[in-house]
Amino acid sequence: MSFFNKFRSEKNQLNFEQEILDHIHCLLSTKRLFEAVQRDYGLGDIVYGSKSSNFVKKIALQVAAVLKKYEPRLIIDSVEPVESSNIFQISILLKCQIHETKRSLLLSFQNQKELLELEVQP
């Protein structure tokens, strides 16, 4: 997040894209109503959710809504559920633009660990 970037040492400064990816990770790793001042910042509880297609679609829509509101530097093209062989993992492919550069981000939520992995795809 750019606010915190100014507190980093010069060699640890993040570039524009890294700042956005860092903020996306923080935003989607935050549990709504528990860890943030804004009531709609972060995601709802997905730990007890299933891997049904309806649940994963709801999470994908929630991800899109939260990103549109709290990360305006990101232009979302599409948000799609992705099949995963891991029964404890929900994966979503986010196709977007960061500073006029098209990116595909694979967001993998590990239910049992409450962990988000963010991978930039080529």
C-alpha positions, 0 to 999 in steps of 0.5 A: 500500500502506498501509504506504508511504502514511504516508511520502507527503506529505499532498497525495500520500496515497492514499485507501482505494480508491487504496491497494488499486488501487496494491497490486493493481498492485504485486502483479500486476506482481511476478514470482514468485520473482524480486522478493519475499521470499514465494515465492508473491507475484506472478505466474508468468512469462507472457512466454513464454505463448500466448494460448490459452484454457487459458493465459489461464484459468490466468493468471486463476486465478493472479490470483484466488489471489494476490489472495485471499491478499495483498489481503484488503480486496478481495472477488472476485466473478469473474475472467474472460478477455477477448478482445483484438485485440492478439496480445501482450496478455492481458486479464482482467476482475476483478469485485470489491468494494472497501469494499462498492462493486462495481468492474470492473477490466480487467487487461491484461498486455503480454507483450512489455513485461512491463507491467500496465495496470489500468483501473477500468471504470464 
